Amino acid sequence: QVQLQESGPGLVEPSQTLSLTCTVSGGSVSSGAYSWTLIRQRPGKGLEWIGSILYSGDTYHNPSLSSRITMSVDTSDNQFSLMLASVTAADTAVYLCARGNYGAYVAFDIWGQGTKVTVSS
Amino acid sequence: EIVLTQSPGTLSLSPGERATLSCRASQTVSGSYLAWYQQKPGQAPRLLIYSTSSRATGIPDRFSGSGSGTDFTLNISRLEPEDFALYYCQHFDNSPPGFTFGPGTKVAIK
């Protein structure tokens, strides 16, 4: 059974870069049948798509965050990662990994449990 | 940019009643890329419906989706206690590629 596990810093200082990694177990990040996505949920708010990456390394990002986002995929470690630069308090959120399934029209069929990130000095 | 609006914001119902949740897009969208998720407090979302009306693996048949164009609906035929939760609709746009979520509808116990 495929599982996603987020790992993040917990606390990041303003203006610094948030680095977060999603580890895929029970499946392969190299599969062309899926995309790999980061989504966040600010406190008491809804879901916000951050960006997605394919096994090839091709990425697409939320335009509102695009200038601050770098995503990468590591096929040897079966992981994908997010770097979000110049963070502010508005980036405080639970960050979730999700798998987009092309067999389900890219719907997110597998999710991680999420990792809480607080931006504060 | 496509904006998804969900209504009502909160739906107060009793177990056994039927729930009808609406998702409206700011412009015509492809129903192939319209999905619904359920989220309970402290949990990650769970995929219920994809491609407007296809149930995801393991989803009970009391959940059904319909719609086209700009108007989409999630129906829960008879609410079970475990169905009281938040529900989000979501759309994927191919050009440029990107995902949008609606703000959510809370189904609350009356």
Interface residues (C-beta under 8 A of the other chain):
Chain A: T37 G46 L47 E48 W49 S52 Y60 N62 P63 L96 G100 A104 Y105 V106 A107 F108 D109 W111 G112 Q113 G114
Chain B: E1 S32 Y33 A35 Y37 Q39 Q43 A44 P45 R46 L47 Y50 S51 S54 A56 T57 Y88 Q90 F92 P96 P97 G98 F99 T100 F101 G102 P103 G104
